[in-house]
Amino acid sequence: MDEIRPSAASSVLDIGADAVGFGAAGGQSGCGTHNFFEEHYPWPSRVTALGLHDGVSFRNSYPDVAYVQGDGCALPFEDGSFDVVFSNAVIEHVGDIERQRLFVSEALRVGRRVFLTTPNRWFPVEVHTRLPLVHWLPRPASDRAYALTGRGWASENHLLGSSDLRGLFPCPVRIVNLGLTLVAIT
């Protein structure tokens, strides 16, 4: 809110809404922060949430928020449709660097401002698995460690450092390093 300073008139797209509600155990990582934006944003009727699921449970939890099922790498909106595009910890799940670049390109295409977060690859504890240092190992070793700890799904995540995140933007971007989290702001 302090960075982007939206108003009651600002249109916002949240890329990465989840079927699991805020505070729920949710997902493979047990993350309880799903949909925290919708839970706390003061003008929910100005938000469009985009997610991969059908949206039934999301709509029940957030009836004032418009929901669209879709892919963050192929947004079904016209250029400049939103004042702000917000995405919290989604980009590391979309695929390799080319898919990540496409994700950023789509956010920039439909939004006048972008506020995107992702876990910091260089933080010693990997946020999805809560395992220390494993994500710093060479890929074959980290994949084995994830499999041995019952977290094989983590091999699909593509974590970014500050320079990696900056490199995805074809325009000036401010990267804020909060330790555990990186924030990209246009």
mmCIF file of the C-alpha atoms, coordinates in Angstrom:
data_MODEL
# 
_entry.id   MODEL 
# 
loop_
_atom_site.group_PDB 
_atom_site.id 
_atom_site.type_symbol 
_atom_site.label_atom_id 
_atom_site.label_alt_id 
_atom_site.label_comp_id 
_atom_site.label_asym_id 
_atom_site.label_entity_id 
_atom_site.label_seq_id 
_atom_site.pdbx_PDB_ins_code 
_atom_site.Cartn_x 
_atom_site.Cartn_y 
_atom_site.Cartn_z 
_atom_site.occupancy 
_atom_site.B_iso_or_equiv 
_atom_site.pdbx_formal_charge 
_atom_site.auth_seq_id 
_atom_site.auth_comp_id 
_atom_site.auth_asym_id 
_atom_site.auth_atom_id 
_atom_site.pdbx_PDB_model_num 
ATOM 1   C CA . MET A 1 1   ? 0.000   0.000   0.000   1.00 0.00 ? 1   MET A CA 1 
ATOM 2   C CA . ASP A 1 2   ? 2.840   2.387   0.867   1.00 0.00 ? 2   ASP A CA 1 
ATOM 3   C CA . GLU A 1 3   ? 4.755   1.650   -2.330  1.00 0.00 ? 3   GLU A CA 1 
ATOM 4   C CA . ILE A 1 4   ? 1.994   1.709   -4.932  1.00 0.00 ? 4   ILE A CA 1 
ATOM 5   C CA . ARG A 1 5   ? -0.474  3.978   -3.082  1.00 0.00 ? 5   ARG A CA 1 
ATOM 6   C CA . PRO A 1 6   ? -3.684  2.703   -4.672  1.00 0.00 ? 6   PRO A CA 1 
ATOM 7   C CA . SER A 1 7   ? -6.936  4.552   -4.132  1.00 0.00 ? 7   SER A CA 1 
ATOM 8   C CA . ALA A 1 8   ? -10.551 3.415   -4.030  1.00 0.00 ? 8   ALA A CA 1 
ATOM 9   C CA . ALA A 1 9   ? -10.606 4.098   -7.775  1.00 0.00 ? 9   ALA A CA 1 
ATOM 10  C CA . SER A 1 10  ? -7.549  1.955   -8.640  1.00 0.00 ? 10  SER A CA 1 
ATOM 11  C CA . SER A 1 11  ? -8.159  -1.248  -10.551 1.00 0.00 ? 11  SER A CA 1 
ATOM 12  C CA . VAL A 1 12  ? -5.983  -4.141  -9.349  1.00 0.00 ? 12  VAL A CA 1 
ATOM 13  C CA . LEU A 1 13  ? -5.191  -7.544  -10.838 1.00 0.00 ? 13  LEU A CA 1 
ATOM 14  C CA . ASP A 1 14  ? -3.944  -10.190 -8.409  1.00 0.00 ? 14  ASP A CA 1 
ATOM 15  C CA . ILE A 1 15  ? -2.177  -12.926 -10.378 1.00 0.00 ? 15  ILE A CA 1 
ATOM 16  C CA . GLY A 1 16  ? -2.103  -16.143 -8.398  1.00 0.00 ? 16  GLY A CA 1 
ATOM 17  C CA . ALA A 1 17  ? -5.312  -16.383 -6.378  1.00 0.00 ? 17  ALA A CA 1 
ATOM 18  C CA . ASP A 1 18  ? -5.684  -19.778 -4.751  1.00 0.00 ? 18  ASP A CA 1 
ATOM 19  C CA . ALA A 1 19  ? -8.644  -22.036 -4.034  1.00 0.00 ? 19  ALA A CA 1 
ATOM 20  C CA . VAL A 1 20  ? -7.385  -22.300 -0.441  1.00 0.00 ? 20  VAL A CA 1 
ATOM 21  C CA . GLY A 1 21  ? -8.343  -19.330 1.701   1.00 0.00 ? 21  GLY A CA 1 
ATOM 22  C CA . PHE A 1 22  ? -6.219  -17.072 3.884   1.00 0.00 ? 22  PHE A CA 1 
ATOM 23  C CA . GLY A 1 23  ? -5.037  -18.737 7.085   1.00 0.00 ? 23  GLY A CA 1 
ATOM 24  C CA . ALA A 1 24  ? -5.772  -22.257 5.820   1.00 0.00 ? 24  ALA A CA 1 
ATOM 25  C CA . ALA A 1 25  ? -3.072  -24.929 5.839   1.00 0.00 ? 25  ALA A CA 1 
ATOM 26  C CA . GLY A 1 26  ? -3.256  -25.006 2.059   1.00 0.00 ? 26  GLY A CA 1 
ATOM 27  C CA . GLY A 1 27  ? -1.097  -26.528 -0.585  1.00 0.00 ? 27  GLY A CA 1 
ATOM 28  C CA . GLN A 1 28  ? 1.909   -28.743 -0.482  1.00 0.00 ? 28  GLN A CA 1 
ATOM 29  C CA . SER A 1 29  ? 3.955   -26.213 1.447   1.00 0.00 ? 29  SER A CA 1 
ATOM 30  C CA . GLY A 1 30  ? 1.360   -25.699 4.183   1.00 0.00 ? 30  GLY A CA 1 
ATOM 31  C CA . CYS A 1 31  ? 1.366   -21.985 3.398   1.00 0.00 ? 31  CYS A CA 1 
ATOM 32  C CA . GLY A 1 32  ? -1.217  -20.034 5.378   1.00 0.00 ? 32  GLY A CA 1 
ATOM 33  C CA . THR A 1 33  ? -0.853  -16.791 3.397   1.00 0.00 ? 33  THR A CA 1 
ATOM 34  C CA . HIS A 1 34  ? -2.892  -17.731 0.329   1.00 0.00 ? 34  HIS A CA 1 
ATOM 35  C CA . ASN A 1 35  ? -5.160  -14.856 -0.738  1.00 0.00 ? 35  ASN A CA 1 
ATOM 36  C CA . PHE A 1 36  ? -3.945  -12.501 1.996   1.00 0.00 ? 36  PHE A CA 1 
ATOM 37  C CA . PHE A 1 37  ? -4.304  -9.664  -0.502  1.00 0.00 ? 37  PHE A CA 1 
ATOM 38  C CA . GLU A 1 38  ? -8.023  -10.302 -0.944  1.00 0.00 ? 38  GLU A CA 1 
ATOM 39  C CA . GLU A 1 39  ? -8.425  -10.738 2.795   1.00 0.00 ? 39  GLU A CA 1 
ATOM 40  C CA . HIS A 1 40  ? -6.904  -7.357  3.646   1.00 0.00 ? 40  HIS A CA 1 
ATOM 41  C CA . TYR A 1 41  ? -7.297  -5.047  0.654   1.00 0.00 ? 41  TYR A CA 1 
ATOM 42  C CA . PRO A 1 42  ? -9.681  -2.201  1.575   1.00 0.00 ? 42  PRO A CA 1 
ATOM 43  C CA . TRP A 1 43  ? -11.465 -2.025  -1.816  1.00 0.00 ? 43  TRP A CA 1 
ATOM 44  C CA . PRO A 1 44  ? -12.204 -5.634  -2.831  1.00 0.00 ? 44  PRO A CA 1 
ATOM 45  C CA . SER A 1 45  ? -14.695 -4.621  -5.521  1.00 0.00 ? 45  SER A CA 1 
ATOM 46  C CA . ARG A 1 46  ? -11.781 -3.034  -7.442  1.00 0.00 ? 46  ARG A CA 1 
ATOM 47  C CA . VAL A 1 47  ? -9.811  -6.328  -7.501  1.00 0.00 ? 47  VAL A CA 1 
ATOM 48  C CA . THR A 1 48  ? -9.801  -8.977  -10.189 1.00 0.00 ? 48  THR A CA 1 
ATOM 49  C CA . ALA A 1 49  ? -8.151  -12.187 -9.029  1.00 0.00 ? 49  ALA A CA 1 
ATOM 50  C CA . LEU A 1 50  ? -6.697  -14.641 -11.523 1.00 0.00 ? 50  LEU A CA 1 
ATOM 51  C CA . GLY A 1 51  ? -6.004  -18.277 -10.684 1.00 0.00 ? 51  GLY A CA 1 
ATOM 52  C CA . LEU A 1 52  ? -5.674  -21.690 -12.246 1.00 0.00 ? 52  LEU A CA 1 
ATOM 53  C CA . HIS A 1 53  ? -8.629  -23.312 -10.433 1.00 0.00 ? 53  HIS A CA 1 
ATOM 54  C CA . ASP A 1 54  ? -12.331 -23.020 -11.264 1.00 0.00 ? 54  ASP A CA 1 
ATOM 55  C CA . GLY A 1 55  ? -12.858 -20.329 -8.616  1.00 0.00 ? 55  GLY A CA 1 
ATOM 56  C CA . VAL A 1 56  ? -15.901 -21.811 -6.867  1.00 0.00 ? 56  VAL A CA 1 
ATOM 57  C CA . SER A 1 57  ? -14.419 -21.827 -3.354  1.00 0.00 ? 57  SER A CA 1 
ATOM 58  C CA . PHE A 1 58  ? -12.619 -18.531 -4.006  1.00 0.00 ? 58  PHE A CA 1 
ATOM 59  C CA . ARG A 1 59  ? -15.871 -16.814 -4.993  1.00 0.00 ? 59  ARG A CA 1 
ATOM 60  C CA . ASN A 1 60  ? -17.558 -18.169 -1.869  1.00 0.00 ? 60  ASN A CA 1 
ATOM 61  C CA . SER A 1 61  ? -14.792 -16.733 0.319   1.00 0.00 ? 61  SER A CA 1 
ATOM 62  C CA . TYR A 1 62  ? -14.425 -13.404 -1.520  1.00 0.00 ? 62  TYR A CA 1 
ATOM 63  C CA . PRO A 1 63  ? -17.769 -12.547 -3.158  1.00 0.00 ? 63  PRO A CA 1 
ATOM 64  C CA . ASP A 1 64  ? -16.809 -8.891  -3.768  1.00 0.00 ? 64  ASP A CA 1 
ATOM 65  C CA . VAL A 1 65  ? -13.698 -9.836  -5.793  1.00 0.00 ? 65  VAL A CA 1 
ATOM 66  C CA . ALA A 1 66  ? -14.063 -10.687 -9.481  1.00 0.00 ? 66  ALA A CA 1 
ATOM 67  C CA . TYR A 1 67  ? -12.419 -14.013 -10.314 1.00 0.00 ? 67  TYR A CA 1 
ATOM 68  C CA . VAL A 1 68  ? -11.037 -15.138 -13.678 1.00 0.00 ? 68  VAL A CA 1 
ATOM 69  C CA . GLN A 1 69  ? -9.596  -18.568 -14.365 1.00 0.00 ? 69  GLN A CA 1 
ATOM 70  C CA . GLY A 1 70  ? -6.443  -18.276 -16.432 1.00 0.00 ? 70  GLY A CA 1 
ATOM 71  C CA . ASP A 1 71  ? -2.694  -18.528 -16.873 1.00 0.00 ? 71  ASP A CA 1 
ATOM 72  C CA . GLY A 1 72  ? -0.420  -15.727 -15.645 1.00 0.00 ? 72  GLY A CA 1 
ATOM 73  C CA . CYS A 1 73  ? 1.724   -16.222 -18.740 1.00 0.00 ? 73  CYS A CA 1 
ATOM 74  C CA . ALA A 1 74  ? -1.218  -15.609 -21.108 1.00 0.00 ? 74  ALA A CA 1 
ATOM 75  C CA . LEU A 1 75  ? -3.417  -13.028 -19.406 1.00 0.00 ? 75  LEU A CA 1 
ATOM 76  C CA . PRO A 1 76  ? -6.919  -12.731 -20.886 1.00 0.00 ? 76  PRO A CA 1 
ATOM 77  C CA . PHE A 1 77  ? -7.026  -8.923  -20.583 1.00 0.00 ? 77  PHE A CA 1 
ATOM 78  C CA . GLU A 1 78  ? -6.434  -6.001  -22.924 1.00 0.00 ? 78  GLU A CA 1 
ATOM 79  C CA . ASP A 1 79  ? -3.281  -3.901  -22.720 1.00 0.00 ? 79  ASP A CA 1 
ATOM 80  C CA . GLY A 1 80  ? -3.344  -1.413  -19.826 1.00 0.00 ? 80  GLY A CA 1 
ATOM 81  C CA . SER A 1 81  ? -6.482  -2.910  -18.255 1.00 0.00 ? 81  SER A CA 1 
ATOM 82  C CA . PHE A 1 82  ? -5.305  -2.383  -14.657 1.00 0.00 ? 82  PHE A CA 1 
ATOM 83  C CA . ASP A 1 83  ? -3.728  0.390   -12.641 1.00 0.00 ? 83  ASP A CA 1 
ATOM 84  C CA . VAL A 1 84  ? -1.805  -2.176  -10.580 1.00 0.00 ? 84  VAL A CA 1 
ATOM 85  C CA . VAL A 1 85  ? -0.777  -5.779  -11.126 1.00 0.00 ? 85  VAL A CA 1 
ATOM 86  C CA . PHE A 1 86  ? 0.038   -7.562  -7.870  1.00 0.00 ? 86  PHE A CA 1 
ATOM 87  C CA . SER A 1 87  ? 1.519   -11.042 -7.591  1.00 0.00 ? 87  SER A CA 1 
ATOM 88  C CA . ASN A 1 88  ? 2.793   -12.664 -4.410  1.00 0.00 ? 88  ASN A CA 1 
ATOM 89  C CA . ALA A 1 89  ? 5.170   -15.630 -4.678  1.00 0.00 ? 89  ALA A CA 1 
ATOM 90  C CA . VAL A 1 90  ? 3.856   -16.963 -7.982  1.00 0.00 ? 90  VAL A CA 1 
ATOM 91  C CA . ILE A 1 91  ? 6.644   -16.360 -10.492 1.00 0.00 ? 91  ILE A CA 1 
ATOM 92  C CA . GLU A 1 92  ? 8.834   -19.150 -9.074  1.00 0.00 ? 92  GLU A CA 1 
ATOM 93  C CA . HIS A 1 93  ? 6.024   -21.619 -9.931  1.00 0.00 ? 93  HIS A CA 1 
ATOM 94  C CA . VAL A 1 94  ? 5.411   -20.722 -13.596 1.00 0.00 ? 94  VAL A CA 1 
ATOM 95  C CA . GLY A 1 95  ? 8.336   -22.645 -15.070 1.00 0.00 ? 95  GLY A CA 1 
ATOM 96  C CA . ASP A 1 96  ? 11.773  -21.911 -16.454 1.00 0.00 ? 96  ASP A CA 1 
ATOM 97  C CA . ILE A 1 97  ? 13.314  -18.496 -17.107 1.00 0.00 ? 97  ILE A CA 1 
ATOM 98  C CA . GLU A 1 98  ? 11.506  -18.090 -20.441 1.00 0.00 ? 98  GLU A CA 1 
ATOM 99  C CA . ARG A 1 99  ? 8.119   -18.673 -18.771 1.00 0.00 ? 99  ARG A CA 1 
ATOM 100 C CA . GLN A 1 100 ? 9.137   -16.283 -15.983 1.00 0.00 ? 100 GLN A CA 1 
ATOM 101 C CA . ARG A 1 101 ? 10.066  -13.645 -18.573 1.00 0.00 ? 101 ARG A CA 1 
ATOM 102 C CA . LEU A 1 102 ? 6.683   -14.171 -20.252 1.00 0.00 ? 102 LEU A CA 1 
ATOM 103 C CA . PHE A 1 103 ? 4.938   -13.810 -16.852 1.00 0.00 ? 103 PHE A CA 1 
ATOM 104 C CA . VAL A 1 104 ? 6.637   -10.441 -16.296 1.00 0.00 ? 104 VAL A CA 1 
ATOM 105 C CA . SER A 1 105 ? 5.897   -9.328  -19.867 1.00 0.00 ? 105 SER A CA 1 
ATOM 106 C CA . GLU A 1 106 ? 2.202   -10.111 -19.418 1.00 0.00 ? 106 GLU A CA 1 
ATOM 107 C CA . ALA A 1 107 ? 2.042   -8.271  -16.071 1.00 0.00 ? 107 ALA A CA 1 
ATOM 108 C CA . LEU A 1 108 ? 3.676   -5.222  -17.647 1.00 0.00 ? 108 LEU A CA 1 
ATOM 109 C CA . ARG A 1 109 ? 1.371   -5.420  -20.657 1.00 0.00 ? 109 ARG A CA 1 
ATOM 110 C CA . VAL A 1 110 ? -1.883  -5.301  -18.686 1.00 0.00 ? 110 VAL A CA 1 
ATOM 111 C CA . GLY A 1 111 ? -0.791  -3.115  -15.767 1.00 0.00 ? 111 GLY A CA 1 
ATOM 112 C CA . ARG A 1 112 ? 0.436   0.441   -15.406 1.00 0.00 ? 112 ARG A CA 1 
ATOM 113 C CA . ARG A 1 113 ? 2.369   -0.511  -12.252 1.00 0.00 ? 113 ARG A CA 1 
ATOM 114 C CA . VAL A 1 114 ? 3.617   -3.927  -11.129 1.00 0.00 ? 114 VAL A CA 1 
ATOM 115 C CA . PHE A 1 115 ? 4.273   -5.172  -7.582  1.00 0.00 ? 115 PHE A CA 1 
ATOM 116 C CA . LEU A 1 116 ? 5.670   -8.686  -7.689  1.00 0.00 ? 116 LEU A CA 1 
ATOM 117 C CA . THR A 1 117 ? 7.207   -10.736 -4.870  1.00 0.00 ? 117 THR A CA 1 
ATOM 118 C CA . THR A 1 118 ? 9.150   -13.969 -4.824  1.00 0.00 ? 118 THR A CA 1 
ATOM 119 C CA . PRO A 1 119 ? 11.168  -15.876 -2.225  1.00 0.00 ? 119 PRO A CA 1 
ATOM 120 C CA . ASN A 1 120 ? 14.840  -14.924 -2.286  1.00 0.00 ? 120 ASN A CA 1 
ATOM 121 C CA . ARG A 1 121 ? 17.000  -17.753 -3.650  1.00 0.00 ? 121 ARG A CA 1 
ATOM 122 C CA . TRP A 1 122 ? 19.895  -16.524 -1.506  1.00 0.00 ? 122 TRP A CA 1 
ATOM 123 C CA . PHE A 1 123 ? 18.031  -16.718 1.807   1.00 0.00 ? 123 PHE A CA 1 
ATOM 124 C CA . PRO A 1 124 ? 19.412  -19.807 3.605   1.00 0.00 ? 124 PRO A CA 1 
ATOM 125 C CA . VAL A 1 125 ? 16.022  -21.436 4.261   1.00 0.00 ? 125 VAL A CA 1 
ATOM 126 C CA . GLU A 1 126 ? 13.896  -22.348 1.263   1.00 0.00 ? 126 GLU A CA 1 
ATOM 127 C CA . VAL A 1 127 ? 10.437  -20.963 2.059   1.00 0.00 ? 127 VAL A CA 1 
ATOM 128 C CA . HIS A 1 128 ? 8.328   -23.663 0.366   1.00 0.00 ? 128 HIS A CA 1 
ATOM 129 C CA . THR A 1 129 ? 10.018  -26.611 2.061   1.00 0.00 ? 129 THR A CA 1 
ATOM 130 C CA . ARG A 1 130 ? 11.460  -24.913 5.158   1.00 0.00 ? 130 ARG A CA 1 
ATOM 131 C CA . LEU A 1 131 ? 14.665  -26.851 4.460   1.00 0.00 ? 131 LEU A CA 1 
ATOM 132 C CA . PRO A 1 132 ? 17.968  -25.046 5.016   1.00 0.00 ? 132 PRO A CA 1 
ATOM 133 C CA . LEU A 1 133 ? 20.555  -24.783 2.232   1.00 0.00 ? 133 LEU A CA 1 
ATOM 134 C CA . VAL A 1 134 ? 19.120  -27.575 0.048   1.00 0.00 ? 134 VAL A CA 1 
ATOM 135 C CA . HIS A 1 135 ? 18.168  -25.124 -2.712  1.00 0.00 ? 135 HIS A CA 1 
ATOM 136 C CA . TRP A 1 136 ? 21.821  -24.052 -2.977  1.00 0.00 ? 136 TRP A CA 1 
ATOM 137 C CA . LEU A 1 137 ? 22.974  -27.542 -3.952  1.00 0.00 ? 137 LEU A CA 1 
ATOM 138 C CA . PRO A 1 138 ? 23.518  -28.472 -7.612  1.00 0.00 ? 138 PRO A CA 1 
ATOM 139 C CA . ARG A 1 139 ? 20.148  -29.377 -9.160  1.00 0.00 ? 139 ARG A CA 1 
ATOM 140 C CA . PRO A 1 140 ? 20.569  -33.186 -9.127  1.00 0.00 ? 140 PRO A CA 1 
ATOM 141 C CA . ALA A 1 141 ? 21.567  -33.118 -5.439  1.00 0.00 ? 141 ALA A CA 1 
ATOM 142 C CA . SER A 1 142 ? 18.753  -30.764 -4.423  1.00 0.00 ? 142 SER A CA 1 
ATOM 143 C CA . ASP A 1 143 ? 16.239  -32.884 -6.344  1.00 0.00 ? 143 ASP A CA 1 
ATOM 144 C CA . ARG A 1 144 ? 17.414  -35.984 -4.451  1.00 0.00 ? 144 ARG A CA 1 
ATOM 145 C CA . ALA A 1 145 ? 17.236  -34.154 -1.113  1.00 0.00 ? 145 ALA A CA 1 
ATOM 146 C CA . TYR A 1 146 ? 13.691  -32.960 -1.862  1.00 0.00 ? 146 TYR A CA 1 
ATOM 147 C CA . ALA A 1 147 ? 12.665  -36.499 -2.820  1.00 0.00 ? 147 ALA A CA 1 
ATOM 148 C CA . LEU A 1 148 ? 14.233  -37.994 0.322   1.00 0.00 ? 148 LEU A CA 1 
ATOM 149 C CA . THR A 1 149 ? 12.374  -35.524 2.542   1.00 0.00 ? 149 THR A CA 1 
ATOM 150 C CA . GLY A 1 150 ? 9.020   -36.133 0.833   1.00 0.00 ? 150 GLY A CA 1 
ATOM 151 C CA . ARG A 1 151 ? 9.097   -32.764 -0.931  1.00 0.00 ? 151 ARG A CA 1 
ATOM 152 C CA . GLY A 1 152 ? 9.789   -33.845 -4.492  1.00 0.00 ? 152 GLY A CA 1 
ATOM 153 C CA . TRP A 1 153 ? 7.297   -31.245 -5.734  1.00 0.00 ? 153 TRP A CA 1 
ATOM 154 C CA . ALA A 1 154 ? 9.827   -28.519 -4.762  1.00 0.00 ? 154 ALA A CA 1 
ATOM 155 C CA . SER A 1 155 ? 11.991  -29.521 -7.729  1.00 0.00 ? 155 SER A CA 1 
ATOM 156 C CA . GLU A 1 156 ? 9.447   -27.749 -9.939  1.00 0.00 ? 156 GLU A CA 1 
ATOM 157 C CA . ASN A 1 157 ? 10.123  -24.364 -8.287  1.00 0.00 ? 157 ASN A CA 1 
ATOM 158 C CA . HIS A 1 158 ? 12.539  -21.978 -10.007 1.00 0.00 ? 158 HIS A CA 1 
ATOM 159 C CA . LEU A 1 159 ? 13.879  -19.615 -7.355  1.00 0.00 ? 159 LEU A CA 1 
ATOM 160 C CA . LEU A 1 160 ? 15.343  -16.222 -8.206  1.00 0.00 ? 160 LEU A CA 1 
ATOM 161 C CA . GLY A 1 161 ? 17.973  -13.939 -6.753  1.00 0.00 ? 161 GLY A CA 1 
ATOM 162 C CA . SER A 1 162 ? 17.909  -10.140 -7.085  1.00 0.00 ? 162 SER A CA 1 
ATOM 163 C CA . SER A 1 163 ? 19.856  -10.028 -10.345 1.00 0.00 ? 163 SER A CA 1 
ATOM 164 C CA . ASP A 1 164 ? 17.774  -12.878 -11.805 1.00 0.00 ? 164 ASP A CA 1 
ATOM 165 C CA . LEU A 1 165 ? 14.561  -11.030 -10.988 1.00 0.00 ? 165 LEU A CA 1 
ATOM 166 C CA . ARG A 1 166 ? 15.874  -7.725  -12.368 1.00 0.00 ? 166 ARG A CA 1 
ATOM 167 C CA . GLY A 1 167 ? 16.906  -9.493  -15.576 1.00 0.00 ? 167 GLY A CA 1 
ATOM 168 C CA . LEU A 1 168 ? 13.318  -10.546 -16.264 1.00 0.00 ? 168 LEU A CA 1 
ATOM 169 C CA . PHE A 1 169 ? 12.201  -6.920  -16.682 1.00 0.00 ? 169 PHE A CA 1 
ATOM 170 C CA . PRO A 1 170 ? 12.779  -5.165  -20.025 1.00 0.00 ? 170 PRO A CA 1 
ATOM 171 C CA . CYS A 1 171 ? 12.217  -1.808  -18.305 1.00 0.00 ? 171 CYS A CA 1 
ATOM 172 C CA . PRO A 1 172 ? 13.548  -0.059  -15.199 1.00 0.00 ? 172 PRO A CA 1 
ATOM 173 C CA . VAL A 1 173 ? 12.497  -1.905  -12.038 1.00 0.00 ? 173 VAL A CA 1 
ATOM 174 C CA . ARG A 1 174 ? 13.301  -1.400  -8.384  1.00 0.00 ? 174 ARG A CA 1 
ATOM 175 C CA . ILE A 1 175 ? 14.210  -4.597  -6.542  1.00 0.00 ? 175 ILE A CA 1 
ATOM 176 C CA . VAL A 1 176 ? 13.797  -4.508  -2.768  1.00 0.00 ? 176 VAL A CA 1 
ATOM 177 C CA . ASN A 1 177 ? 15.565  -7.265  -0.848  1.00 0.00 ? 177 ASN A CA 1 
ATOM 178 C CA . LEU A 1 178 ? 13.688  -8.025  2.375   1.00 0.00 ? 178 LEU A CA 1 
ATOM 179 C CA . GLY A 1 179 ? 15.882  -11.018 3.224   1.00 0.00 ? 179 GLY A CA 1 
ATOM 180 C CA . LEU A 1 180 ? 13.451  -13.886 2.816   1.00 0.00 ? 180 LEU A CA 1 
ATOM 181 C CA . THR A 1 181 ? 11.526  -12.079 0.058   1.00 0.00 ? 181 THR A CA 1 
ATOM 182 C CA . LEU A 1 182 ? 12.387  -10.034 -3.007  1.00 0.00 ? 182 LEU A CA 1 
ATOM 183 C CA . VAL A 1 183 ? 9.999   -7.376  -4.310  1.00 0.00 ? 183 VAL A CA 1 
ATOM 184 C CA . ALA A 1 184 ? 10.013  -5.979  -7.853  1.00 0.00 ? 184 ALA A CA 1 
ATOM 185 C CA . ILE A 1 185 ? 8.283   -2.609  -8.255  1.00 0.00 ? 185 ILE A CA 1 
ATOM 186 C CA . THR A 1 186 ? 7.738   -0.670  -11.476 1.00 0.00 ? 186 THR A CA 1 
# 
